[in-house]
Amino acid sequence: MSPTLSADTLILGAGIAGLRAAQQLQAAGESVLLLDKARHPGGRCATRRLTADPDSPSFDIGAQYLTARAPAFARAVRGWVAQGVLQGWSPRLARQSGPESWEPSSDATPRWLAPGGFNQWPRAWAAQLQREGLRLHCSHRVQALERLARGWRVHGSGAAYSARRVLLAMPPAQAAALLIPVAPQLCPSRRLAPCLTAVYAAPAGAADFDALFGDGAPLAWAARSGARPGARNGGASDYWTLHAGVAQSQRLAERDPQEVAAVLGDAFAALIGLAPAALECVHARHWRYARLPEGLGQEPQAVFDADAGLGLCGDWLGRGRIEDAWLSGDAAAQAVLTA
Ligand SMILES: Cc1cc2nc3c(=O)[nH]c(=O)nc-3n(C[C@H](O)[C@H](O)[C@H](O)COP(=O)(O)OP(=O)(O)OC[C@H]3O[C@@H](n4cnc5c(N)ncnc54)[C@H](O)[C@@H]3O)c2cc1C
Protein backbone atom coordinates (compact mmCIF):
# COMPACT_ATOMS: atom_id res chain seq x y z
CA MET A 1 0.00 0.00 0.00
CA SER A 2 1.32 3.49 -0.84
CA PRO A 3 2.37 5.70 2.07
CA THR A 4 0.11 8.43 3.43
CA LEU A 5 1.31 12.01 2.93
CA SER A 6 -0.04 14.58 5.35
CA ALA A 7 -0.60 18.32 5.59
CA ASP A 8 -2.63 20.81 7.60
CA THR A 9 -4.88 21.41 4.60
CA LEU A 10 -5.45 19.41 1.45
CA ILE A 11 -6.81 21.41 -1.45
CA LEU A 12 -8.44 19.39 -4.21
CA GLY A 13 -8.28 21.29 -7.49
CA ALA A 14 -5.44 23.52 -8.72
CA GLY A 15 -7.52 26.02 -10.69
CA ILE A 16 -7.56 29.69 -9.77
CA ALA A 17 -9.62 29.12 -6.59
CA GLY A 18 -7.37 26.32 -5.33
CA LEU A 19 -4.20 28.26 -6.09
CA ARG A 20 -5.43 31.37 -4.28
CA ALA A 21 -6.52 29.37 -1.22
CA ALA A 22 -3.15 27.58 -1.20
CA GLN A 23 -1.26 30.86 -1.51
CA GLN A 24 -3.05 32.45 1.43
CA LEU A 25 -2.82 29.41 3.70
CA GLN A 26 0.84 28.95 2.91
CA ALA A 27 1.52 32.64 3.58
CA ALA A 28 -0.07 32.14 7.03
CA GLY A 29 2.35 29.31 7.81
CA GLU A 30 0.03 26.35 7.13
CA SER A 31 1.34 23.27 5.37
CA VAL A 32 -0.68 22.80 2.20
CA LEU A 33 -0.90 19.98 -0.31
CA LEU A 34 -2.62 20.78 -3.59
CA LEU A 35 -3.88 17.92 -5.79
CA ASP A 36 -5.21 18.02 -9.34
CA LYS A 37 -6.36 15.33 -11.73
CA ALA A 38 -4.92 17.16 -14.74
CA ARG A 39 -1.28 17.07 -15.79
CA HIS A 40 -0.85 20.79 -15.04
CA PRO A 41 -2.52 23.37 -12.81
CA GLY A 42 -4.97 25.89 -14.28
CA GLY A 43 -8.31 24.08 -14.65
CA ARG A 44 -10.54 25.99 -17.03
CA CYS A 45 -7.74 28.47 -17.87
CA ALA A 46 -6.84 26.00 -20.60
CA THR A 47 -4.68 26.30 -23.72
CA ARG A 48 -4.11 23.78 -26.53
CA ARG A 49 -1.41 23.73 -29.20
CA LEU A 50 -2.19 22.90 -32.83
CA THR A 51 0.49 20.19 -32.89
CA ALA A 52 3.04 18.73 -30.48
CA ASP A 53 5.60 21.22 -31.86
CA PRO A 54 6.10 23.84 -29.09
CA ASP A 55 6.28 26.55 -31.79
CA SER A 56 2.91 25.70 -33.34
CA PRO A 57 -0.03 28.11 -32.87
CA SER A 58 -1.91 27.74 -29.58
CA PHE A 59 -5.49 28.52 -28.61
CA ASP A 60 -7.21 29.38 -25.37
CA ILE A 61 -10.13 26.94 -25.34
CA GLY A 62 -11.47 27.77 -21.87
CA ALA A 63 -11.38 31.23 -20.27
CA GLN A 64 -10.87 33.96 -22.86
CA TYR A 65 -9.94 36.96 -20.74
CA LEU A 66 -10.26 38.15 -17.18
CA THR A 67 -11.84 41.24 -15.71
CA ALA A 68 -10.94 42.74 -12.33
CA ARG A 69 -13.68 44.64 -10.55
CA ALA A 70 -12.85 43.93 -6.87
CA PRO A 71 -9.99 46.12 -5.56
CA ALA A 72 -8.07 43.18 -4.03
CA PHE A 73 -8.13 41.20 -7.27
CA ALA A 74 -7.31 44.32 -9.31
CA ARG A 75 -4.19 44.80 -7.13
CA ALA A 76 -3.14 41.20 -7.70
CA VAL A 77 -3.66 41.61 -11.47
CA ARG A 78 -1.44 44.72 -11.47
CA GLY A 79 1.26 42.62 -9.78
CA TRP A 80 1.09 39.93 -12.51
CA VAL A 81 1.08 42.61 -15.20
CA ALA A 82 4.25 44.07 -13.67
CA GLN A 83 5.82 40.58 -13.85
CA GLY A 84 4.73 40.19 -17.49
CA VAL A 85 2.55 37.18 -16.66
CA LEU A 86 -0.68 39.00 -17.60
CA GLN A 87 -1.17 41.67 -20.23
CA GLY A 88 -3.99 44.05 -21.15
CA TRP A 89 -6.06 43.01 -24.18
CA SER A 90 -7.98 45.55 -26.29
CA PRO A 91 -9.34 43.64 -29.29
CA ARG A 92 -11.40 45.16 -32.10
CA LEU A 93 -14.62 44.04 -30.46
CA ALA A 94 -17.89 43.37 -32.29
CA ARG A 95 -21.40 42.30 -31.44
CA GLN A 96 -23.58 40.06 -33.57
CA SER A 97 -26.66 41.90 -34.87
CA GLY A 98 -28.22 39.13 -37.00
CA PRO A 99 -27.41 35.66 -38.41
CA GLU A 100 -25.21 37.25 -41.08
CA SER A 101 -24.39 40.65 -39.60
CA TRP A 102 -22.37 42.27 -36.86
CA GLU A 103 -21.52 45.75 -35.70
CA PRO A 104 -18.54 47.22 -33.84
CA SER A 105 -18.98 47.20 -30.07
CA SER A 106 -18.16 50.19 -27.90
CA ASP A 107 -17.69 47.97 -24.82
CA ALA A 108 -14.46 49.30 -23.28
CA THR A 109 -14.31 47.02 -20.20
CA PRO A 110 -10.61 46.53 -19.28
CA ARG A 111 -9.59 42.95 -20.03
CA TRP A 112 -6.43 40.96 -19.42
CA LEU A 113 -5.05 37.66 -20.61
CA ALA A 114 -1.80 35.73 -20.41
CA PRO A 115 0.63 36.22 -23.32
CA GLY A 116 1.34 32.94 -25.08
CA GLY A 117 -1.74 31.18 -23.62
CA PHE A 118 -3.98 31.54 -20.58
CA ASN A 119 -2.55 28.45 -18.90
CA GLN A 120 0.83 30.21 -18.64
CA TRP A 121 -0.53 32.31 -15.79
CA PRO A 122 -1.59 29.53 -13.36
CA ARG A 123 1.55 27.60 -14.30
CA ALA A 124 3.82 30.54 -13.49
CA TRP A 125 1.88 31.22 -10.29
CA ALA A 126 2.03 27.57 -9.18
CA ALA A 127 5.76 27.43 -9.93
CA GLN A 128 6.29 30.48 -7.75
CA LEU A 129 4.28 28.92 -4.89
CA GLN A 130 6.27 25.69 -5.26
CA ARG A 131 9.52 27.64 -4.94
CA GLU A 132 8.06 29.00 -1.69
CA GLY A 133 7.34 25.46 -0.42
CA LEU A 134 3.93 24.47 -1.79
CA ARG A 135 3.51 20.76 -2.53
CA LEU A 136 1.56 20.37 -5.77
CA HIS A 137 0.76 16.89 -7.05
CA CYS A 138 -0.80 16.74 -10.52
CA SER A 139 -2.22 13.72 -12.40
CA HIS A 140 -3.92 12.68 -9.16
CA ARG A 141 -7.67 12.20 -9.45
CA VAL A 142 -9.33 12.14 -6.05
CA GLN A 143 -11.94 9.38 -5.91
CA ALA A 144 -13.10 9.29 -2.29
CA LEU A 145 -12.89 11.05 1.07
CA GLU A 146 -12.69 9.08 4.30
CA ARG A 147 -13.44 10.66 7.64
CA LEU A 148 -10.82 10.03 10.35
CA ALA A 149 -11.07 10.67 14.08
CA ARG A 150 -9.28 13.98 13.44
CA GLY A 151 -9.42 15.03 9.86
CA TRP A 152 -9.62 13.31 6.51
CA ARG A 153 -7.92 10.77 4.30
CA VAL A 154 -8.17 11.25 0.58
CA HIS A 155 -8.06 8.28 -1.80
CA GLY A 156 -7.27 8.59 -5.44
CA SER A 157 -5.18 7.55 -8.36
CA GLY A 158 -1.88 7.79 -6.47
CA ALA A 159 -0.64 7.99 -2.88
CA ALA A 160 -3.13 8.38 -0.02
CA TYR A 161 -3.16 11.81 1.65
CA SER A 162 -4.38 12.86 5.06
CA ALA A 163 -5.04 16.29 6.55
CA ARG A 164 -6.86 18.05 9.30
CA ARG A 165 -8.95 19.87 6.69
CA VAL A 166 -9.95 19.46 3.08
CA LEU A 167 -11.01 22.20 0.66
CA LEU A 168 -12.75 21.16 -2.55
CA ALA A 169 -11.85 23.74 -5.20
CA MET A 170 -13.66 22.24 -8.17
CA PRO A 171 -16.98 22.56 -10.05
CA PRO A 172 -20.00 21.74 -7.87
CA ALA A 173 -21.01 18.51 -9.64
CA GLN A 174 -17.52 17.10 -9.14
CA ALA A 175 -17.49 18.23 -5.50
CA ALA A 176 -20.93 16.68 -4.93
CA ALA A 177 -19.72 13.28 -6.17
CA LEU A 178 -17.10 13.28 -3.39
CA LEU A 179 -19.33 14.79 -0.70
CA ILE A 180 -22.47 12.64 -1.03
CA PRO A 181 -21.04 9.62 0.89
CA VAL A 182 -19.39 11.63 3.68
CA ALA A 183 -21.02 15.04 4.08
CA PRO A 184 -24.28 15.21 2.10
CA GLN A 185 -25.27 18.37 3.99
CA LEU A 186 -22.48 20.25 2.17
CA CYS A 187 -23.47 19.08 -1.31
CA PRO A 188 -24.02 22.11 -3.53
CA SER A 189 -27.31 22.28 -5.42
CA ARG A 190 -25.99 24.78 -7.97
CA ARG A 191 -24.55 23.42 -11.24
CA LEU A 192 -22.38 24.91 -13.98
CA ALA A 193 -23.74 24.88 -17.53
CA PRO A 194 -21.84 23.15 -20.35
CA CYS A 195 -20.07 24.94 -23.19
CA LEU A 196 -19.21 23.52 -26.59
CA THR A 197 -16.07 25.02 -28.04
CA ALA A 198 -14.35 24.65 -31.38
CA VAL A 199 -11.26 26.09 -33.00
CA TYR A 200 -11.44 26.81 -36.72
CA ALA A 201 -8.78 27.80 -39.23
CA ALA A 202 -9.99 30.54 -41.59
CA PRO A 203 -8.18 32.47 -44.32
CA ALA A 204 -6.11 35.25 -42.73
CA GLY A 205 -7.91 38.60 -42.60
CA ALA A 206 -11.38 37.10 -43.24
CA ALA A 207 -13.06 39.20 -40.53
CA ASP A 208 -12.69 42.87 -39.60
CA PHE A 209 -12.92 42.21 -35.86
CA ASP A 210 -10.77 40.32 -33.35
CA ALA A 211 -13.47 39.14 -30.96
CA LEU A 212 -17.23 39.01 -31.10
CA PHE A 213 -20.07 38.54 -28.65
CA GLY A 214 -22.56 36.35 -30.49
CA ASP A 215 -26.30 36.07 -29.88
CA GLY A 216 -25.84 32.60 -28.41
CA ALA A 217 -27.89 30.83 -31.07
CA PRO A 218 -25.61 29.05 -31.59
CA LEU A 219 -22.56 31.34 -31.47
CA ALA A 220 -21.87 33.04 -28.12
CA TRP A 221 -18.25 34.08 -28.66
CA ALA A 222 -15.58 34.17 -31.34
CA ALA A 223 -11.97 35.27 -30.85
CA ARG A 224 -9.01 35.34 -33.22
CA SER A 225 -5.97 33.73 -31.59
CA GLY A 226 -3.54 35.89 -33.57
CA ALA A 227 -4.98 39.03 -31.94
CA ARG A 228 -3.93 37.85 -28.51
CA PRO A 229 -0.65 39.11 -27.03
CA GLY A 230 2.22 36.69 -27.55
CA ALA A 231 0.29 34.60 -30.11
CA ARG A 232 2.27 32.70 -32.74
CA ASN A 233 1.37 33.63 -36.28
CA GLY A 234 -0.70 31.02 -38.10
CA GLY A 235 0.74 31.93 -41.55
CA ALA A 236 -2.00 31.90 -44.19
CA SER A 237 -4.62 31.01 -41.57
CA ASP A 238 -6.26 32.77 -38.69
CA TYR A 239 -7.39 30.49 -35.86
CA TRP A 240 -10.73 31.32 -34.27
CA THR A 241 -11.98 29.98 -30.95
CA LEU A 242 -15.78 29.66 -31.08
CA HIS A 243 -18.12 29.05 -28.12
CA ALA A 244 -21.75 27.95 -28.27
CA GLY A 245 -24.45 29.52 -26.11
CA VAL A 246 -25.74 27.72 -23.02
CA ALA A 247 -29.04 26.49 -24.54
CA GLN A 248 -27.28 25.15 -27.64
CA SER A 249 -24.55 23.56 -25.53
CA GLN A 250 -27.17 21.81 -23.40
CA ARG A 251 -29.17 20.69 -26.43
CA LEU A 252 -26.14 19.31 -28.28
CA ALA A 253 -24.27 18.00 -25.25
CA GLU A 254 -24.64 14.30 -25.98
CA ARG A 255 -23.61 14.60 -29.63
CA ASP A 256 -20.12 14.07 -31.06
CA PRO A 257 -18.10 17.30 -30.45
CA GLN A 258 -16.81 17.32 -34.07
CA GLU A 259 -20.35 17.16 -35.41
CA VAL A 260 -21.42 19.92 -33.04
CA ALA A 261 -18.41 22.02 -34.01
CA ALA A 262 -19.76 22.10 -37.56
CA VAL A 263 -22.86 23.91 -36.27
CA LEU A 264 -20.60 26.62 -34.84
CA GLY A 265 -18.36 26.71 -37.91
CA ASP A 266 -21.33 27.13 -40.27
CA ALA A 267 -22.75 29.96 -38.13
CA PHE A 268 -19.40 31.74 -38.03
CA ALA A 269 -18.87 31.33 -41.78
CA ALA A 270 -22.31 32.86 -42.46
CA LEU A 271 -21.53 35.74 -40.12
CA ILE A 272 -18.30 36.72 -41.83
CA GLY A 273 -19.54 35.97 -45.36
CA LEU A 274 -17.47 32.88 -46.17
CA ALA A 275 -18.52 29.52 -47.59
CA PRO A 276 -18.45 26.88 -44.78
CA ALA A 277 -15.88 24.91 -46.81
CA ALA A 278 -13.42 27.80 -46.37
CA LEU A 279 -13.17 26.96 -42.66
CA GLU A 280 -11.46 23.92 -41.18
CA CYS A 281 -12.13 22.60 -37.69
CA VAL A 282 -8.84 21.86 -35.90
CA HIS A 283 -10.12 21.25 -32.37
CA ALA A 284 -13.43 20.58 -30.62
CA ARG A 285 -14.12 20.28 -26.93
CA HIS A 286 -17.20 19.83 -24.84
CA TRP A 287 -16.85 21.41 -21.39
CA ARG A 288 -19.34 19.61 -19.17
CA TYR A 289 -18.93 22.21 -16.43
CA ALA A 290 -18.08 25.60 -17.89
CA ARG A 291 -19.98 28.68 -16.77
CA LEU A 292 -22.79 29.74 -14.47
CA PRO A 293 -26.01 30.22 -16.42
CA GLU A 294 -26.85 33.91 -16.97
CA GLY A 295 -28.68 35.48 -14.04
CA LEU A 296 -27.30 33.15 -11.37
CA GLY A 297 -24.59 34.41 -9.10
CA GLN A 298 -23.76 36.30 -5.96
CA GLU A 299 -20.89 38.11 -4.25
CA PRO A 300 -18.08 35.55 -4.22
CA GLN A 301 -17.85 33.53 -1.03
CA ALA A 302 -16.72 30.16 0.28
CA VAL A 303 -18.29 27.42 2.36
CA PHE A 304 -16.41 26.07 5.36
CA ASP A 305 -17.72 23.72 8.05
CA ALA A 306 -15.22 24.14 10.87
CA ASP A 307 -16.48 21.11 12.83
CA ALA A 308 -16.14 18.82 9.85
CA GLY A 309 -12.94 20.50 8.64
CA LEU A 310 -14.41 20.55 5.15
CA GLY A 311 -14.91 23.43 2.75
CA LEU A 312 -15.74 24.43 -0.81
CA CYS A 313 -14.59 27.22 -3.08
CA GLY A 314 -14.73 28.05 -6.75
CA ASP A 315 -16.09 30.51 -9.30
CA TRP A 316 -19.58 29.03 -8.95
CA LEU A 317 -19.77 30.48 -5.41
CA GLY A 318 -19.65 33.89 -7.10
CA ARG A 319 -20.69 34.92 -10.61
CA GLY A 320 -18.75 32.25 -12.47
CA ARG A 321 -15.71 34.23 -13.59
CA ILE A 322 -11.99 33.97 -12.93
CA GLU A 323 -12.21 36.89 -10.55
CA ASP A 324 -14.86 35.04 -8.53
CA ALA A 325 -12.69 31.92 -8.36
CA TRP A 326 -9.81 33.98 -6.94
CA LEU A 327 -12.06 35.77 -4.43
CA SER A 328 -13.74 32.52 -3.38
CA GLY A 329 -10.35 30.84 -2.83
CA ASP A 330 -9.33 33.86 -0.80
CA ALA A 331 -12.52 33.62 1.30
CA ALA A 332 -11.95 29.88 1.86
CA ALA A 333 -8.45 30.52 3.22
CA GLN A 334 -9.77 33.27 5.49
CA ALA A 335 -12.49 30.94 6.78
CA VAL A 336 -9.94 28.23 7.56
CA LEU A 337 -7.63 30.66 9.32
CA THR A 338 -10.44 32.22 11.32
CA ALA A 339 -11.73 28.81 12.40
C1 LIG B 1 -15.33 27.85 -22.36
C2 LIG B 1 -15.11 28.73 -21.15
C3 LIG B 1 -14.98 30.10 -21.30
C4 LIG B 1 -14.76 30.93 -20.20
N1 LIG B 1 -14.55 32.26 -20.39
C5 LIG B 1 -14.26 33.05 -19.33
C6 LIG B 1 -13.90 34.41 -19.51
O1 LIG B 1 -13.77 34.88 -20.63
N2 LIG B 1 -13.67 35.18 -18.40
C7 LIG B 1 -13.74 34.65 -17.14
O2 LIG B 1 -13.52 35.39 -16.18
N3 LIG B 1 -14.07 33.36 -16.94
C8 LIG B 1 -14.31 32.55 -18.00
N4 LIG B 1 -14.60 31.22 -17.81
C9 LIG B 1 -14.73 30.73 -16.44
C10 LIG B 1 -13.36 30.56 -15.80
O3 LIG B 1 -12.59 29.67 -16.58
C11 LIG B 1 -13.58 30.02 -14.41
O4 LIG B 1 -14.34 30.97 -13.69
C12 LIG B 1 -12.32 29.75 -13.59
O5 LIG B 1 -11.26 29.27 -14.38
C13 LIG B 1 -12.72 28.75 -12.50
O6 LIG B 1 -11.64 28.44 -11.65
P1 LIG B 1 -11.88 27.40 -10.47
O7 LIG B 1 -10.58 27.29 -9.76
O8 LIG B 1 -13.08 27.80 -9.68
O9 LIG B 1 -12.27 26.02 -11.17
P2 LIG B 1 -11.51 25.13 -12.27
O10 LIG B 1 -10.70 25.99 -13.17
O11 LIG B 1 -12.57 24.29 -12.89
O12 LIG B 1 -10.52 24.23 -11.41
C14 LIG B 1 -10.95 23.04 -10.78
C15 LIG B 1 -9.80 22.05 -10.80
O13 LIG B 1 -10.22 20.88 -10.08
C16 LIG B 1 -9.65 19.76 -10.71
N5 LIG B 1 -10.46 18.59 -10.31
C17 LIG B 1 -11.77 18.37 -10.52
N6 LIG B 1 -12.14 17.19 -9.98
C18 LIG B 1 -11.04 16.66 -9.43
C19 LIG B 1 -10.78 15.45 -8.72
N7 LIG B 1 -11.74 14.54 -8.46
N8 LIG B 1 -9.52 15.22 -8.28
C20 LIG B 1 -8.51 16.12 -8.51
N9 LIG B 1 -8.71 17.28 -9.18
C21 LIG B 1 -9.95 17.55 -9.62
C22 LIG B 1 -9.73 20.08 -12.20
O14 LIG B 1 -8.78 19.32 -12.95
C23 LIG B 1 -9.42 21.58 -12.20
O15 LIG B 1 -8.04 21.84 -12.44
C24 LIG B 1 -14.75 30.36 -18.89
C25 LIG B 1 -14.87 28.98 -18.75
C26 LIG B 1 -15.02 28.16 -19.86
C27 LIG B 1 -15.10 26.68 -19.70
The ligand as an SDF file (V2000), in Angstrom:
LIG
                    3D

 53 58  0  0  0  0  0  0  0  0999 V2000
  -15.3340   27.8510  -22.3640 C   0  0  0  0  0  0  0  0  0  0  0  0
  -15.1110   28.7330  -21.1510 C   0  0  0  0  0  0  0  0  0  0  0  0
  -14.9810   30.1020  -21.3040 C   0  0  0  0  0  0  0  0  0  0  0  0
  -14.7590   30.9270  -20.1980 C   0  0  0  0  0  0  0  0  0  0  0  0
  -14.5480   32.2580  -20.3860 N   0  0  0  0  0  0  0  0  0  0  0  0
  -14.2620   33.0520  -19.3290 C   0  0  0  0  0  0  0  0  0  0  0  0
  -13.8970   34.4050  -19.5100 C   0  0  0  0  0  0  0  0  0  0  0  0
  -13.7660   34.8770  -20.6300 O   0  0  0  0  0  0  0  0  0  0  0  0
  -13.6680   35.1770  -18.4020 N   0  0  0  0  0  0  0  0  0  0  0  0
  -13.7440   34.6470  -17.1370 C   0  0  0  0  0  0  0  0  0  0  0  0
  -13.5160   35.3850  -16.1770 O   0  0  0  0  0  0  0  0  0  0  0  0
  -14.0730   33.3600  -16.9390 N   0  0  0  0  0  0  0  0  0  0  0  0
  -14.3060   32.5470  -18.0030 C   0  0  0  0  0  0  0  0  0  0  0  0
  -14.5960   31.2230  -17.8110 N   0  0  0  0  0  0  0  0  0  0  0  0
  -14.7290   30.7340  -16.4400 C   0  0  0  0  0  0  0  0  0  0  0  0
  -13.3570   30.5600  -15.8050 C   0  0  0  0  0  0  0  0  0  0  0  0
  -12.5920   29.6730  -16.5760 O   0  0  0  0  0  0  0  0  0  0  0  0
  -13.5780   30.0230  -14.4060 C   0  0  0  0  0  0  0  0  0  0  0  0
  -14.3420   30.9700  -13.6890 O   0  0  0  0  0  0  0  0  0  0  0  0
  -12.3190   29.7500  -13.5930 C   0  0  0  0  0  0  0  0  0  0  0  0
  -11.2610   29.2690  -14.3800 O   0  0  0  0  0  0  0  0  0  0  0  0
  -12.7180   28.7480  -12.5030 C   0  0  0  0  0  0  0  0  0  0  0  0
  -11.6370   28.4410  -11.6540 O   0  0  0  0  0  0  0  0  0  0  0  0
  -11.8780   27.4040  -10.4660 P   0  0  0  0  0  0  0  0  0  0  0  0
  -10.5830   27.2890   -9.7590 O   0  0  0  0  0  0  0  0  0  0  0  0
  -13.0790   27.7960   -9.6800 O   0  0  0  0  0  0  0  0  0  0  0  0
  -12.2710   26.0230  -11.1730 O   0  0  0  0  0  0  0  0  0  0  0  0
  -11.5110   25.1340  -12.2670 P   0  0  0  0  0  0  0  0  0  0  0  0
  -10.6970   25.9860  -13.1700 O   0  0  0  0  0  0  0  0  0  0  0  0
  -12.5730   24.2880  -12.8900 O   0  0  0  0  0  0  0  0  0  0  0  0
  -10.5190   24.2350  -11.4140 O   0  0  0  0  0  0  0  0  0  0  0  0
  -10.9510   23.0420  -10.7840 C   0  0  0  0  0  0  0  0  0  0  0  0
   -9.8030   22.0500  -10.7980 C   0  0  0  0  0  0  0  0  0  0  0  0
  -10.2230   20.8780  -10.0800 O   0  0  0  0  0  0  0  0  0  0  0  0
   -9.6510   19.7570  -10.7050 C   0  0  0  0  0  0  0  0  0  0  0  0
  -10.4590   18.5900  -10.3150 N   0  0  0  0  0  0  0  0  0  0  0  0
  -11.7710   18.3680  -10.5180 C   0  0  0  0  0  0  0  0  0  0  0  0
  -12.1450   17.1870   -9.9780 N   0  0  0  0  0  0  0  0  0  0  0  0
  -11.0400   16.6590   -9.4320 C   0  0  0  0  0  0  0  0  0  0  0  0
  -10.7770   15.4470   -8.7220 C   0  0  0  0  0  0  0  0  0  0  0  0
  -11.7360   14.5370   -8.4630 N   0  0  0  0  0  0  0  0  0  0  0  0
   -9.5160   15.2160   -8.2840 N   0  0  0  0  0  0  0  0  0  0  0  0
   -8.5110   16.1180   -8.5050 C   0  0  0  0  0  0  0  0  0  0  0  0
   -8.7100   17.2780   -9.1760 N   0  0  0  0  0  0  0  0  0  0  0  0
   -9.9500   17.5470   -9.6200 C   0  0  0  0  0  0  0  0  0  0  0  0
   -9.7300   20.0840  -12.2010 C   0  0  0  0  0  0  0  0  0  0  0  0
   -8.7830   19.3230  -12.9520 O   0  0  0  0  0  0  0  0  0  0  0  0
   -9.4230   21.5800  -12.2000 C   0  0  0  0  0  0  0  0  0  0  0  0
   -8.0420   21.8420  -12.4360 O   0  0  0  0  0  0  0  0  0  0  0  0
  -14.7490   30.3630  -18.8950 C   0  0  0  0  0  0  0  0  0  0  0  0
  -14.8660   28.9840  -18.7530 C   0  0  0  0  0  0  0  0  0  0  0  0
  -15.0160   28.1640  -19.8640 C   0  0  0  0  0  0  0  0  0  0  0  0
  -15.0950   26.6760  -19.6980 C   0  0  0  0  0  0  0  0  0  0  0  0
  1  2  1  0
  2  3  1  0
  2 52  2  0
  3  4  2  0
  4  5  1  0
  4 50  1  0
  5  6  2  0
  6  7  1  0
  6 13  1  0
  7  8  2  0
  7  9  1  0
  9 10  1  0
 10 11  2  0
 10 12  1  0
 12 13  2  0
 13 14  1  0
 14 15  1  0
 14 50  1  0
 15 16  1  0
 16 17  1  0
 16 18  1  0
 18 19  1  0
 18 20  1  0
 20 21  1  0
 20 22  1  0
 22 23  1  0
 23 24  1  0
 24 25  2  0
 24 26  1  0
 24 27  1  0
 27 28  1  0
 28 29  2  0
 28 30  1  0
 28 31  1  0
 31 32  1  0
 32 33  1  0
 33 34  1  0
 33 48  1  0
 34 35  1  0
 35 36  1  0
 35 46  1  0
 36 37  1  0
 36 45  1  0
 37 38  2  0
 38 39  1  0
 39 40  1  0
 39 45  2  0
 40 41  1  0
 40 42  2  0
 42 43  1  0
 43 44  2  0
 44 45  1  0
 46 47  1  0
 46 48  1  0
 48 49  1  0
 50 51  2  0
 51 52  1  0
 52 53  1  0
M  END
$$$$
